[in-house]
Amino acid sequence: HQHFHREMVKNILDGMATDEQQALLAALKNLHDFLRDYK
């Protein structure tokens, strides 16, 4: 499942500008941190 998510994000990032990639990765990190701490 982790592999699926990694490949999905790589596919989404492909073709995006660097600043767009950085914004998306920051948002995904925030989501990850939220879900990790939500327990």
N, C-alpha and C positions, 0 to 999 in steps of 0.2 A: 504494500500500500504506500509506503514511503517512497519507493521508486516511482510509482505512478505520479505522486504529487511533484516530485523533483522534475520529472520529464514534462509535466503539464506546465510548470512555471518556466522551464527553459524554453518551451514552445511559445509561450505568451511573450517572453522577453525578446524573442527573435524578431528583429526588425524595428524594435522600439528605440527611440533616442536615449542616450545615456541618462539624461535628467529624468526621463519618464521611467526608465528602469530603476533608478535610485529611489524615486518616489514610490513605485510599486513595491520594491523590496522592503522599504521602511514600513509601509502599511502592512505587508504580510508579516513582518517581524512583530509589529504591535499586536496583530491578531493572534499570532502564535503565543506571545507572552500572555495575552489575556486568557486564552484557552488553557494554557498550562496552569495559570494561577486560579482559575475558576473553580477547580475541584473542591 
